[in-house]
C-alpha cells in the first residue's frame, strides 16, 4: 500500500482496535477485519436461508443442482 489516508475515530474505538490488532499493520488488520465481517455475513445469511427451507426444499435443490452439473455442456 503506497498511499495513505487518515481516518478519524473516537479515542475509545482506536484503543479497542489497537488491543485487537497487536503488531499487525493497520492496513492489513483492517482488510482482515473486513474480510472476516463479510465471511460472517455470508455464513449468517446461509444459515437464515437454511432455516427457512424445509428438508424437502433442500433435497429438491440438491437434486436439481446435481442434475444441472451432470447435464451441463459448453458448446
N, C-alpha and C positions, 0 to 999 in steps of 0.2 A: 504494500500500500504506500504510494508515494505522496499523495495529497492528504492533508489533514483538515479537519473541521472541529470546532468546539461545540459541545452540546451542554447547555445549562440544565442542571438538575439540582433539586434541593440537597443540601449537605447530608441529610439523613439517608437519602437514597444512595448517594455516592459512597458513603461509609459502608452501607449494607452490601453494595455491589463489590466494593474492594475486598471485603471479607470472603466473598464467594469466589472472586476471580483469582485470588492467590497471586502467583508470579507470572500469570499469562499477560500478554499484551492486550490492551483494551480492545483493539480491532478484532483479534482472534476470539477473545472472550465474548464480545457482543454477537459476532457471527454464530458462535456456538450456541449462545442463548436463543437467538432467532431460529436456528435450525431445530433445536430441541422443542421450542414452542410450536413450530409448525408440525413437527412429528406428533406431538401430543394432541394437537387439534385434529389431525387426521385419524389418529387412533380413537379419540373420543367420538368423532363423527361415525366411524365404522361401528363402534360398539352401540351407539344410538340406533343406527340402521339395523343392526343385528337384532336388537331388542324389539324393533317394530315388525320384523318379518317373522312369520310362523316357520316352523320346521319344514312344512310342505313348500312354502315360498323359497326357502333357502335351497332345498333339494331341487326344485324346478330350475332355479338359477344355475346351480351346479351342472345339471343335466344339459341345459341349453348351452352353457359355456363349453362343456366337453364336446358336444355335437358340433359347435361352431369351429373349435380348434381342429377337430378331425376332418371336417369338410372344407376348410378354408384353403384356397389355392390362389396364388398370384398368377395372373395371365400375362 
